[in-house]
Amino acid sequence: MDEKLGKNVVIGLGNPGKKYEFTRHNIGFLVVKGVAHSLGWELKEDKRFNGWVVKNQCGGRSLHLILPGTYMNESGRCVRAYLDFYKLTPADILVINDDVELPFGETRLRQRGGSGGHNGLKSIEAHLGTQEYMRLKMGVGKDVQRGSLADYVLDAFRPEEFALLPAFVEKGIAILKEQVIY
């Protein structure tokens, strides 16, 4: 295990499908896809877990990358099935999620905590029975002008955010490489 965080399962939260690919709620998917690409790995659909996964050796240990194939509010089903199959625990995971309480482009590592109203985290907590797992929170801001917060996180990034998105995703990848992968 890595001396820094000791995590070997990285889970990116998001919603499946092209419709959601570049929405705020899918920042976790974008970061995990970026990590896989940077390592030369390919995420493949695995129906046992209802998600896209890759498991490989990195730095002398197993590293698992997971994208749940369910909608956000059912992410916990995939996570629970995966952990059960590989006999892993919540202490082994790091979940990457969007966070409206952080300004766009900011990040925060948290060892534990509540869902903050995030439906993907709520689902994981319900299926794992604990809030004791690490998260990498990726700030997407909370500039809700009209409509609901749910509409905001399911909207595409604004043009000015989209221009900054590659650097923001790279920031998430760099944190994972520094704290988890290497």
C-alpha positions in Angstrom: 0.0 0.0 0.0 1.0 3.6 -0.6 2.6 5.3 2.5 0.8 8.6 1.8 -2.9 7.7 1.7 -3.0 3.9 1.5 -5.7 3.9 -1.1 -5.8 1.5 -4.0 -9.3 2.0 -5.3 -10.1 5.3 -7.0 -13.8 5.9 -7.9 -14.9 8.8 -10.1 -18.5 9.8 -9.7 -20.7 10.9 -12.6 -23.6 10.0 -14.7 -23.3 7.6 -17.7 -23.9 8.8 -21.3 -22.8 11.5 -23.7 -25.6 13.8 -22.4 -23.8 14.2 -19.1 -20.1 13.9 -20.2 -19.2 17.5 -19.7 -21.5 18.4 -16.9 -20.3 19.6 -13.4 -21.6 16.4 -11.9 -19.2 14.4 -14.1 -15.9 15.9 -13.0 -15.1 12.6 -11.1 -15.5 10.7 -14.4 -13.3 13.1 -16.2 -10.5 12.8 -13.7 -10.5 9.0 -13.5 -10.6 8.8 -17.3 -7.6 11.2 -17.4 -5.7 9.0 -14.9 -6.4 5.9 -16.9 -5.3 7.6 -20.1 -2.1 9.0 -18.5 -1.2 5.4 -17.3 -2.0 3.9 -20.7 -4.9 1.9 -19.2 -8.3 1.3 -20.7 -11.5 1.3 -18.6 -13.7 -1.6 -19.7 -17.4 -2.2 -19.0 -17.9 -5.0 -16.4 -21.5 -6.0 -15.9 -20.7 -7.7 -12.6 -20.3 -4.3 -11.0 -22.4 -2.3 -13.4 -19.5 0.0 -14.2 -16.3 0.6 -16.1 -13.2 -0.7 -14.4 -9.5 -1.3 -14.8 -7.3 -3.1 -12.4 -3.5 -3.1 -12.9 -0.2 -3.0 -11.2 1.3 0.4 -10.5 4.2 1.1 -8.2 4.3 -2.6 -7.0 0.7 -2.8 -5.9 -2.8 -3.2 -7.4 -4.6 0.0 -8.4 -8.2 -0.1 -9.3 -10.0 2.7 -11.2 -13.8 2.6 -11.3 -16.6 4.6 -13.0 -20.1 3.4 -11.8 -22.4 2.7 -14.7 -25.4 3.7 -12.7 -26.9 7.2 -12.3 -25.3 9.2 -9.6 -27.9 8.4 -6.9 -27.2 4.6 -7.3 -23.4 4.8 -7.3 -23.1 2.9 -4.0 -24.4 -0.3 -5.7 -21.4 -0.5 -8.0 -19.0 0.4 -5.2 -20.4 -2.2 -2.8 -20.3 -4.9 -5.4 -16.7 -4.1 -6.3 -15.5 -4.0 -2.8 -17.3 -7.3 -1.9 -15.9 -9.1 -5.0 -12.3 -8.1 -4.2 -12.7 -8.3 -0.4 -11.8 -4.6 0.0 -13.0 -2.2 2.6 -14.1 1.5 2.6 -10.6 2.3 4.0 -9.2 1.3 0.6 -11.1 3.8 -1.4 -10.9 7.3 -2.6 -14.0 8.8 -4.2 -13.7 11.8 -6.6 -16.8 14.0 -6.6 -18.0 17.5 -7.6 -18.5 19.9 -4.7 -20.7 23.0 -5.1 -19.4 24.5 -1.8 -15.9 24.9 -3.3 -15.2 27.5 -6.0 -14.6 26.3 -9.5 -11.1 24.9 -9.8 -10.4 24.4 -6.1 -9.8 20.9 -4.6 -9.9 19.4 -1.1 -9.0 16.0 0.2 -11.2 14.8 3.1 -10.7 11.6 5.1 -14.4 11.4 6.1 -17.5 13.4 6.5 -21.1 13.7 5.5 -22.5 13.7 2.0 -23.1 17.5 2.0 -26.3 16.7 0.1 -24.4 15.0 -2.8 -26.6 12.1 -3.9 -23.6 9.9 -5.1 -22.0 10.2 -1.7 -25.3 9.5 0.0 -25.7 6.3 -2.0 -22.1 5.2 -1.2 -22.6 5.9 2.5 -25.9 3.9 2.5 -24.4 0.9 0.7 -21.1 0.9 2.8 -22.8 1.8 6.1 -20.1 4.4 6.8 -18.8 7.9 6.1 -15.3 6.8 6.8 -13.8 6.9 3.3 -11.5 9.4 1.6 -12.9 11.9 -1.0 -11.2 14.2 -3.4 -13.7 17.1 -3.7 -13.5 19.0 -7.0 -15.0 22.5 -6.7 -17.6 23.4 -9.3 -19.0 26.5 -7.6 -22.6 27.3 -6.8 -23.5 30.0 -9.3 -27.2 29.0 -9.5 -28.8 31.9 -11.3 -32.1 30.3 -12.1 -33.4 26.8 -11.6 -32.4 24.3 -9.0 -29.0 23.2 -7.7 -29.7 19.8 -9.3 -30.2 21.6 -12.7 -26.9 23.5 -12.1 -24.8 20.4 -11.5 -26.4 18.6 -14.5 -25.7 21.6 -16.8 -22.7 21.7 -19.0 -19.8 23.9 -17.9 -20.1 27.5 -19.0 -17.7 28.5 -21.8 -15.3 30.2 -19.4 -15.3 27.1 -17.2 -14.9 24.8 -20.2 -11.8 26.8 -21.2 -10.2 26.1 -17.7 -11.5 22.5 -17.5 -8.4 20.7 -18.9 -6.1 22.4 -16.3 -8.7 21.6 -13.6 -8.8 17.9 -14.6 -5.0 17.8 -14.7 -4.9 19.3 -11.2 -7.1 16.3 -10.0 -4.9 13.9 -11.8 -1.7 15.4 -10.3 -3.2 15.1 -6.8 -4.0 11.4 -7.4 -0.5 10.7 -8.8 1.2 12.4 -5.9 -1.0 11.2 -3.1 -2.2 7.8 -4.3 -0.5 6.4 -7.4 3.3 7.2 -6.9 
